Amino acid sequence: MHYLQFADLNLPITITIGYLKKLALQIPWKNLYTHPTKLTIDGLYVHVIPKIEIEYNAKQDEKEQHEAKMKEVNKIEKLRKDKEAFEDINNIEKDNDTFSARMKLQIMQNLELLIHNIHIVYEDKTTKPNHPFAFGITLNYITFQTTNKGWIPTIIKENSPVIYKLGELNALSIYWNTNIKSNSNLPRNEIIKNLQTKIAVDTDQVSKDMTYIFRPFNVKTKLIMTMKPRQQKFERPMFYITIDLGHISLNLNRAQYLDILDLLEFQGHITAKLKYIKYRPQKFDKTIEKWIFAYNAILNEKIKPRLECYKWENIKKHLEYCREYRYIYVQELTGKITDEQKQRTEELEKKLDVFNLTYIRQRAQLENIQVDHDEDNNNKVILHDIINQSNKKKKKKRRRNSTLTIDHTIASVNNNIEINIQTSLTENCIIYRSKCPCDTHYNKQLIEHNYDLPVDKLFDLIFGSNEFVRTYRKAQHFFDQTETEWLINEETNYYERILDYKVPFETRLLGKSTIITREKQTRFHHVPGSHYVVETEVCNQGIKFSDTFALIIRCCLIEKS
């Protein structure tokens, strides 16, 4: 085990010695039903020292941050999908009785794990140069094998719904030696031999030069695994574990306690150094360079992120990144993504945070599902109209007497806070949704107002250019109003329009002033006579001594028959 294998992990430690004596995996492919599968590990010795010199690699740091971010996003998506699959009883997986599944089950049933002679030590002569210390963990052996109901080792020849496993851990210990003689400068073979001789083989016979925090102790476990709980009607738990602990002795003297405090303080210093190392020069030739380093670190880590998030230029750029990532991700879901878009996706993922990435991906997935659903519905409608055109009059009549639903979702762009407006209504107001593609809706929705008019008429009243809209804006004292027509955006394939107006207001502190407002309306979904989903991005600015902010208001107009 060479230390260079772990160099790219950027750990605050250096592995000086890494030695594995034996690693064996025995799979009896010709006799799976009569012989066990064995995994054997024997003689693992690791010697570790603290890493003092830490070099900053910008590309490596950016890569690690991106990988960590996407790992978190994928984890959230997996949890959401698992939850949806669990809630939908129709999606519960049936018993998989394929050949590969039976083979995996057979290997698991007769798997034996054997681990012998483990010693891992951390030696530190940097934290306290005049008082070096070392702490580590030793283990004599671990065994884990299959048994029958009487806990006697056996081989299971048939797929059993219940598997019995017996595990034994012998002479596990944790030690902390203070004021030691460092072994870092010894030859490799001597260090390995020294680590091997210090492994305790019994709870009673231990080395005299070892100061234990946990003296060697034994553990026995009995595990009952239910492989097919559905066949047994969930009468058994999937895992039933019995743990038998032997005598446990915990000791901590004053010297060990002081070493622990010093080590924690030193690691805190290393953590802070890693955080600001990208602003730190190689050498400080002058005192002024130290002040410049401190200034740059505080400015870029504390001040700039707090101030720049409220600038309209950054808010606008953030929204553009979100829209672009959403469009590319939809292309990826439909299988139309190009190599250039893949590279651009990685660049956008580095600029957006976990919340926005998760939210955008979820919305794109739901919209992709809705597009497929709408296409199927349109095909069915066309076929239905061809077969029976006489139903059109009945549909129009029902449309006049239909019920419309308005639901608003407001999201703050800067702080990533989502607020759902709800009303305290009785259960008599609950109706069912079936057509709305908006991902913020539930199966049941509280409705505050019902409008007895066609959905197309209501859409024109709210988002059209008519006397009703002009009267409303005049009552609100809006002036300098301009608006564009609904035009399709070739990049997003959505209909959009822009509204600009000014709103006067007066306060004691600022006197008379004006709010400059721009509304960008985007029509994500629209099926005439069925539903409209319109999202309005409202940006206000022009108020002195105040933060510029943006709101997103989503209106869902759905016709109910």
C-alpha positions in Angstrom: 0.0 0.0 0.0 1.9 3.0 -1.3 1.3 6.5 0.2 0.8 8.0 -3.3 -2.4 6.0 -3.7 -4.0 8.4 -1.1 -2.2 11.6 -2.2 -5.1 12.9 -4.2 -7.5 12.6 -1.2 -6.0 15.8 0.3 -6.1 14.3 3.8 -4.3 16.1 6.8 -2.3 12.9 7.3 0.6 11.1 5.6 0.7 7.3 5.4 4.4 6.4 5.9 3.8 2.6 6.2 0.9 0.7 4.7 1.3 -3.1 4.5 -1.3 -5.8 3.8 0.1 -9.3 4.2 -2.8 -11.3 2.7 -6.1 -10.6 0.9 -8.0 -13.5 -0.5 -11.5 -14.0 -1.9 -12.4 -17.6 -2.6 -15.6 -18.1 -4.6 -16.3 -21.8 -5.5 -18.1 -21.3 -8.8 -18.4 -25.0 -9.4 -19.6 -25.8 -5.9 -21.6 -22.8 -4.7 -24.2 -25.0 -3.0 -21.7 -27.2 -1.1 -18.8 -24.9 -0.3 -18.7 -21.5 1.4 -17.5 -18.2 -0.1 -14.5 -16.9 2.0 -13.1 -13.4 2.3 -9.8 -13.4 4.2 -7.7 -10.4 5.4 -4.6 -11.1 7.3 -1.9 -8.7 8.6 -3.0 -5.1 8.0 -0.4 -2.6 9.4 -0.7 1.1 8.9 1.6 3.8 10.3 0.3 7.4 10.0 1.9 10.8 10.8 0.4 14.3 10.5 0.8 16.2 7.3 2.3 19.6 8.0 3.1 21.0 4.5 -0.2 21.5 2.7 -0.1 22.7 -0.9 -3.1 24.4 -2.6 -4.2 23.0 -5.9 -7.0 25.1 -7.4 -8.1 22.5 -10.0 -8.1 19.7 -7.4 -10.0 21.9 -4.9 -12.6 22.9 -7.5 -13.0 19.2 -8.6 -13.5 18.0 -5.0 -16.1 20.7 -4.3 -18.0 19.9 -7.4 -18.0 16.1 -6.7 -19.1 16.7 -3.1 -21.9 19.0 -4.3 -23.2 16.5 -6.9 -22.9 13.7 -4.4 -25.2 15.6 -2.1 -27.7 16.3 -5.0 -27.8 12.7 -6.0 -28.3 11.6 -2.4 -31.3 13.9 -2.1 -32.8 12.7 -5.4 -32.3 9.1 -4.3 -34.0 9.7 -1.0 -36.9 11.4 -2.8 -37.3 8.6 -5.3 -37.1 6.0 -2.5 -39.8 7.9 -0.6 -42.1 8.1 -3.7 -41.6 4.4 -4.4 -42.3 3.5 -0.8 -45.5 5.6 -0.7 -46.8 4.1 -4.0 -47.8 0.6 -3.0 -48.2 -0.3 -6.7 -44.4 0.2 -7.2 -43.3 -2.2 -4.5 -40.9 -4.6 -6.1 -42.0 -8.2 -6.4 -39.9 -11.1 -5.4 -37.0 -11.3 -7.9 -36.5 -15.0 -8.5 -34.0 -14.8 -11.4 -30.9 -16.8 -11.7 -28.6 -13.9 -10.8 -30.7 -13.1 -7.7 -30.6 -16.8 -6.5 -26.8 -16.8 -7.0 -26.4 -13.6 -5.0 -28.6 -15.1 -2.2 -26.6 -18.3 -2.2 -23.3 -16.4 -1.9 -24.7 -14.3 0.9 -26.0 -17.3 2.7 -22.6 -19.1 2.9 -20.3 -16.0 3.1 -17.5 -16.3 5.7 -15.4 -13.3 6.8 -12.0 -13.9 8.4 -9.9 -10.9 9.5 -6.7 -11.4 11.5 -4.0 -9.1 13.0 -5.0 -5.5 12.4 -2.9 -2.6 13.8 -3.4 1.1 12.8 -1.3 3.8 14.6 -1.2 7.6 14.4 2.2 8.9 15.6 2.6 12.7 16.2 5.8 14.5 17.1 4.7 17.8 15.5 1.9 18.9 17.9 4.2 18.6 20.9 7.8 18.3 19.7 9.2 17.7 23.2 6.4 15.3 24.1 5.5 13.0 21.2 2.6 10.6 21.5 0.9 7.8 19.5 -2.6 6.3 19.5 -4.0 3.4 17.6 -6.3 0.5 17.4 -5.4 -3.2 17.5 -7.5 -6.3 16.7 -6.6 -10.0 17.0 -9.3 -11.4 14.8 -12.9 -11.2 13.5 -14.9 -14.2 12.3 -18.3 -14.1 10.7 -19.9 -17.3 9.4 -23.3 -19.0 8.6 -24.9 -21.3 11.2 -28.1 -23.2 11.7 -30.8 -22.5 14.2 -28.7 -23.9 17.0 -25.8 -21.5 16.1 -23.6 -24.4 14.8 -21.5 -23.5 11.7 -23.1 -25.1 8.6 -23.6 -24.7 4.8 -27.0 -23.9 3.5 -27.7 -25.8 0.3 -31.1 -24.2 -0.6 -32.4 -20.7 -0.6 -33.7 -20.1 2.9 -36.0 -17.2 3.8 -34.1 -16.8 7.1 -30.3 -16.7 7.5 -28.4 -17.2 10.8 -25.0 -15.5 11.2 -22.6 -15.8 14.1 -19.8 -13.2 14.6 -16.9 -13.1 17.0 -14.5 -10.2 17.7 -11.5 -11.0 19.7 -9.1 -8.6 21.6 -10.2 -5.3 20.2 -8.3 -2.4 21.9 -7.7 1.3 21.7 -4.5 2.8 23.2 -2.8 6.1 23.7 0.9 6.2 24.5 2.3 9.5 25.8 5.9 10.7 25.8 7.1 7.9 23.4 10.2 7.3 21.4 9.3 8.0 17.8 9.5 5.1 15.3 9.2 7.2 12.2 12.9 7.1 11.4 13.2 3.3 11.8 13.5 1.0 8.7 10.3 -0.2 7.2 10.6 -3.8 8.2 11.3 -2.9 11.9 8.2 -0.7 12.0 6.0 -3.5 10.6 7.6 -6.0 13.1 7.0 -3.6 16.0 3.4 -3.1 15.0 2.9 -6.9 14.8 4.3 -7.6 18.2 2.1 -5.0 19.9 -1.2 -6.7 18.9 -2.9 -8.1 22.0 -3.9 -11.8 21.5 -5.8 -12.2 24.7 -7.7 -10.0 27.1 -5.5 -11.0 30.0 -2.0 -11.0 28.3 -1.2 -7.4 27.1 2.0 -5.6 26.3 3.5 -3.7 29.3 4.5 -0.6 27.2 0.9 0.0 26.0 -1.3 2.5 27.8 -4.9 1.5 26.9 -8.0 3.7 26.8 -10.0 0.6 26.0 -8.3 -2.5 27.2 -8.7 -5.6 24.9 -12.3 -6.9 25.0 -14.3 -9.5 23.2 -17.7 -9.3 21.4 -20.0 -12.0 20.2 -23.0 -11.3 17.9 -25.9 -13.3 16.7 -27.6 -12.1 13.6 -30.9 -13.3 12.1 -31.7 -11.9 8.6 -35.1 -12.3 7.0 -34.4 -12.4 3.3 -38.0 -12.5 2.1 -40.2 -10.7 4.7 -43.1 -10.4 2.4 -43.5 -14.2 2.1 -43.7 -14.3 5.9 -46.3 -11.5 6.0 -43.8 -9.2 7.7 -44.1 -11.2 11.0 -40.3 -11.1 11.5 -38.0 -8.1 11.6 -35.5 -7.9 8.7 -32.6 -7.8 11.1 -32.5 -9.2 14.6 -29.2 -8.8 16.3 -28.0 -10.0 19.7 -24.7 -8.5 21.0 -22.9 -10.1 23.9 -20.2 -7.8 25.3 -17.5 -9.1 27.6 -15.7 -7.1 30.3 -15.0 -3.5 29.1 -12.4 -1.4 30.9 -12.2 2.4 30.1 -9.2 4.4 31.4 -8.0 7.9 30.7 -5.2 9.5 32.6 -4.2 13.2 32.8 -1.4 12.9 30.3 -3.7 11.3 27.7 -6.3 14.0 28.3 -3.8 16.8 27.7 -2.6 15.2 24.5 -6.1 14.9 23.2 -6.8 18.6 23.9 -3.5 19.6 22.1 -4.3 17.4 19.2 -7.8 18.9 18.8 -6.3 22.4 18.9 -3.7 21.5 16.3 -6.3 20.0 14.0 -8.5 23.1 14.3 -5.5 25.1 13.2 -4.9 22.8 10.2 -8.6 23.1 9.3 -8.5 26.9 9.4 -5.3 26.8 7.3 -6.9 24.6 4.7 -9.8 27.1 4.4 -7.7 30.1 3.7 -4.7 28.5 2.1 -5.7 29.7 -1.4 -5.1 33.3 -0.3 -1.8 32.6 1.5 1.5 33.3 -0.3 4.4 30.9 -0.2 6.4 33.2 2.0 5.9 36.3 4.0 8.8 38.6 3.2 7.3 41.7 4.8 4.8 42.4 7.5 2.5 44.1 5.1 2.0 40.8 3.2 0.5 39.3 6.3 -2.0 42.1 6.5 -2.8 41.7 2.8 -3.4 38.0 3.3 -5.7 38.6 6.3 -7.6 41.3 4.3 -8.1 39.1 1.2 -9.2 36.1 3.3 -11.8 38.1 5.3 -13.0 40.1 2.2 -13.5 37.1 0.0 -14.9 34.7 2.6 -17.0 37.0 4.8 -17.8 40.3 3.2 -18.2 39.8 -0.5 -20.6 36.8 -0.4 -22.9 38.7 2.0 -22.9 41.9 -0.1 -22.9 40.6 -3.7 -25.9 38.4 -3.3 -28.1 41.5 -3.1 -26.9 43.1 -6.3 -29.3 43.0 -9.2 -26.6 42.0 -11.6 -25.8 38.9 -9.6 -29.5 38.1 -9.1 -30.1 38.4 -12.8 -27.0 36.3 -13.6 -28.2 33.7 -11.1 -31.6 33.5 -12.7 -30.0 33.1 -16.1 -27.9 30.2 -14.8 -31.0 28.5 -13.4 -32.9 28.8 -16.7 -30.0 27.6 -18.7 -29.3 24.7 -16.5 -33.0 23.8 -16.5 -33.1 23.9 -20.3 -30.0 21.7 -20.7 -31.2 19.2 -18.1 -34.5 18.8 -20.0 -32.4 18.1 -23.1 -30.5 15.5 -21.1 -33.7 13.8 -19.9 -35.0 13.7 -23.5 -31.7 12.3 -24.8 -30.9 15.3 -27.0 -28.0 16.8 -25.1 -24.8 17.5 -27.0 -21.1 17.3 -25.8 -20.9 21.1 -25.6 -24.0 21.2 -23.4 -22.5 18.5 -21.1 -19.5 20.7 -20.6 -21.7 23.7 -19.9 -23.7 21.6 -17.4 -20.6 21.0 -15.3 -19.8 24.7 -15.4 -23.3 25.6 -14.2 -23.2 23.0 -11.5 -20.1 24.6 -10.1 -21.9 28.0 -9.9 -25.2 26.9 -8.4 -25.7 25.5 -4.9 -27.3 22.2 -3.8 -30.7 23.7 -3.1 -31.1 25.3 -6.6 -29.7 22.2 -8.4 -32.1 19.9 -6.6 -35.1 22.2 -7.2 -34.3 22.8 -10.9 -33.7 19.1 -11.6 -36.9 18.1 -9.8 -39.0 20.6 -11.8 -37.4 19.5 -15.0 -38.2 15.9 -14.3 -41.8 16.7 -13.6 -42.1 18.8 -16.7 -40.7 16.1 -18.8 -43.2 13.6 -17.4 -46.0 16.2 -18.1 -44.9 16.7 -21.7 -45.2 13.0 -22.4 -48.5 12.9 -20.6 -49.8 15.9 -22.6 -48.7 14.3 -25.9 -50.6 11.1 -25.0 -53.7 13.1 -24.0 -53.6 15.1 -27.2 -53.4 11.9 -29.3 -56.4 10.5 -27.4 -58.3 13.8 -27.9 -57.7 13.8 -31.6 -58.8 10.2 -31.9 -61.8 10.8 -29.8 -62.9 13.8 -31.9 -62.6 11.9 -35.1 -64.8 9.1 -33.7 -67.4 11.2 -32.1 -67.6 14.9 -33.0 -71.0 15.4 -31.5 -69.5 15.6 -28.0 -67.9 19.0 -28.6 -71.1 20.9 -27.8 -71.5 19.0 -24.5 -67.9 19.8 -23.6 -68.4 23.5 -24.4 -71.5 23.5 -22.2 -69.7 21.8 -19.3 -66.8 24.2 -19.8 -69.1 27.2 -19.2 -70.2 25.7 -15.9 -66.7 24.5 -14.8 -64.8 25.5 -11.7 -61.4 27.2 -11.9 -58.6 27.0 -9.3 -56.0 29.6 -8.6 -52.9 28.7 -6.6 -49.9 30.9 -5.9 -46.4 29.9 -5.0 -43.9 32.6 -4.0 -40.2 31.8 -4.0 -37.4 34.2 -2.9 -34.5 33.9 -5.3 -31.8 35.3 -3.0 -32.4 33.3 0.2 -33.8 30.2 -1.5 -36.9 30.3 0.7 -40.1 28.8 -0.6 -43.4 30.0 0.9 -46.8 28.3 0.1 -49.8 30.5 0.8 -52.5 28.5 2.5 -55.9 29.4 3.8 -57.7 28.1 6.8 -60.8 26.6 5.1 -63.2 23.9 6.0 -63.1 20.4 4.4 -66.1 21.3 2.2 -63.7 23.5 0.2 -61.4 20.6 -0.7 -61.5 19.5 -4.3 -59.3 17.1 -6.4 -56.6 18.2 -8.9 -55.9 16.0 -11.9 -54.5 18.2 -14.7 -52.1 20.7 -13.2 -48.4 19.9 -13.9 -47.1 22.2 -11.1 -44.9 20.2 -8.8 -45.9 22.2 -5.7 -49.5 20.8 -5.7 -50.7 17.9 -3.7 -53.5 15.4 -4.4 -55.9 17.7 -2.5 -55.9 21.5 -2.5 -57.7 24.1 -0.5 -59.6 26.5 -2.7 -60.6 29.9 -1.4 -62.6 31.2 -4.4 -64.5 29.6 -7.2 -65.0 31.3 -10.5 -67.8 30.2 -12.8 -66.3 31.1 -16.2 -64.1 29.4 -18.8 -60.4 29.1 -18.2 -59.5 30.9 -21.4 -61.6 33.9 -20.3 -59.9 34.1 -16.9 -56.4 33.8 -18.5 -57.2 36.7 -20.8 -58.5 38.8 -17.9 -55.3 38.3 -15.8 -52.6 38.1 -18.4 -54.2 39.9 -21.4 -54.3 43.6 -22.5 -57.9 44.6 -21.7 -60.0 47.2 -19.7 -60.0 45.0 -16.6 -56.2 45.0 -16.3 -56.0 48.7 -17.1 -58.6 49.6 -14.5 -56.8 47.5 -11.9 -53.4 49.2 -12.5 -55.0 52.6 -12.5 -56.5 51.9 -9.1 -53.0 50.9 -7.9 -51.6 54.3 -9.2 -49.2 52.6 -11.7 -47.7 54.8 -14.3 -45.3 54.7 -17.3 -46.7 51.3 -18.2 -45.3 49.3 -21.1 -45.9 45.7 -22.2 -44.9 43.4 -25.0 -46.9 40.7 -26.8 -46.6 37.0 -26.0 -43.7 35.8 -28.1 -42.0 32.4 -28.1 -38.5 32.1 -26.8 -36.5 30.0 -29.3 -34.0 28.9 -26.7 -36.5 27.7 -24.1 -39.5 27.1 -26.4 -41.8 28.9 -23.9 -44.0 31.9 -24.5 -42.8 35.1 -22.7 -43.7 38.8 -22.4 -42.3 41.8 -20.4 -44.2 44.3 -18.3 -42.6 47.5 -17.0 -44.3 50.1 -14.7 -43.6 52.4 -11.8 -45.3 52.6 -8.5 -45.2 55.8 -6.3 -44.9 55.6 -2.5 -44.1 58.0 0.3 -42.5 57.5 3.8 -41.4 59.8 6.6 -37.8 58.8 6.2 -37.3 58.9 2.5 -40.2 61.1 1.4 -41.7 60.6 -2.0 -40.1 57.9 -4.2 -40.8 55.4 -6.9 -40.5 51.7 -7.2 -39.4 50.6 -10.7 -40.9 47.2 -11.4 -40.4 44.7 -14.2 -42.5 41.6 -14.6 -41.3 38.8 -16.9 -44.1 36.4 -17.5 -43.4 32.9 -18.8 -46.1 30.4 -19.9 -44.7 27.0 -19.1 -47.8 24.9 -19.9 -51.0 25.8 -21.7 -53.8 23.7 -23.2 -56.7 25.9 -24.3 -59.9 24.9 -22.5 -57.9 22.9 -19.9 -55.2 24.6 -17.9 -52.5 27.4 -18.0 -49.4 27.5 -15.9 -47.8 31.0 -15.9 -44.8 32.1 -13.8 -44.2 35.8 -13.2 -40.7 37.0 -12.2 -41.2 40.3 -10.4 -38.0 42.5 -9.9 -38.2 45.7 -7.9 -35.5 48.4 -7.7 -35.1 52.1 -7.3 -35.7 52.4 -3.6 -32.8 54.2 -1.8 -31.0 52.5 1.1 -32.9 49.2 0.5 -32.0 45.8 -0.9 -33.0 44.9 -4.4 -35.0 41.7 -4.5 -36.9 39.5 -6.9 -40.0 37.3 -6.4 -41.4 34.5 -8.5 -45.2 34.1 -8.5 -46.7 31.1 -10.2 -50.4 31.1 -11.2 -52.1 27.8 -12.1 -55.4 28.1 -13.8 -57.2 24.8 -14.1 -60.6 24.0 -15.4 -62.7 21.4 -13.6 -65.6 19.7 -15.2 
